[in-house]
Amino acid sequence: MVLHQAPYLVPCLFLLCIDDIPKSISDTSNPILFANDTSMTIKGSDSHESLNKIKNCIIDINSWFISNMLYLNTDKTQYSFSNKK
């Protein structure tokens, strides 16, 4: 019977769906996909460059969401900023 396999099928379909996110975003970020969470590592030479890269990355990922009929929950979207000296 097919119904008992459905709990295993949904996560697999989800992983297939998000598999192309790294190809769809700009080259300035390093995406890390884990279940339904996505993290991006972005490096810049200064804060202005880093913020521009972050904005471009969010625009790219939002475009991917729209083209795949998904919704980017901006209430749960966060970024942290750090520098090394």
C-alpha positions in Angstrom: 0.0 0.0 0.0 1.3 3.5 -0.9 0.1 5.3 2.2 2.6 3.9 4.6 5.5 5.2 2.4 4.2 8.8 2.3 6.0 9.9 5.5 9.3 9.0 3.8 8.4 10.4 0.5 7.7 14.0 1.6 11.2 14.7 3.0 12.8 13.2 -0.1 10.6 15.4 -2.4 11.5 18.4 -0.3 15.2 17.7 -0.6 14.9 17.3 -4.3 13.0 20.6 -4.5 15.7 22.6 -2.6 18.7 20.9 -4.2 19.1 23.6 -6.8 19.3 26.6 -4.4 23.1 26.8 -4.5 23.0 27.1 -8.3 20.4 29.8 -8.2 22.0 32.3 -5.8 24.9 34.6 -6.5 28.5 33.4 -6.4 29.2 35.6 -3.4 27.7 33.2 -0.8 28.4 29.7 0.4 25.0 28.1 1.1 24.6 25.3 3.7 21.4 23.3 3.4 20.1 21.3 6.3 16.6 20.0 6.3 14.3 23.0 6.0 17.0 25.5 7.1 19.4 27.3 4.8 22.4 29.2 6.0 24.6 31.4 3.8 28.2 32.4 4.6 29.2 35.6 2.9 32.6 37.3 3.0 33.5 40.8 2.2 36.5 43.1 2.5 34.6 45.7 4.5 31.1 46.2 6.0 29.7 48.1 3.0 30.7 45.3 0.6 29.4 42.6 3.0 26.0 44.3 3.3 25.7 44.6 -0.5 26.5 40.9 -0.8 23.9 40.1 1.8 21.2 42.2 0.1 22.0 40.5 -3.3 21.9 37.1 -1.7 18.5 37.8 -0.2 17.2 39.1 -3.5 18.5 35.9 -5.3 17.1 33.5 -2.7 13.7 35.3 -2.7 13.6 35.1 -6.5 14.3 31.3 -6.2 11.4 31.0 -3.7 9.0 32.9 -6.0 10.0 30.9 -9.1 9.3 27.7 -7.1 6.0 28.9 -5.7 7.4 29.1 -2.2 7.3 31.8 0.4 10.4 33.4 2.2 9.3 34.1 5.7 11.0 37.4 6.4 10.0 37.2 10.1 12.3 34.3 10.5 15.1 35.5 8.2 18.1 36.7 10.2 21.6 37.7 9.6 24.6 38.2 11.9 27.6 40.3 11.1 31.1 39.8 12.4 34.6 40.9 11.5 38.0 39.8 12.5 40.7 42.2 13.5 
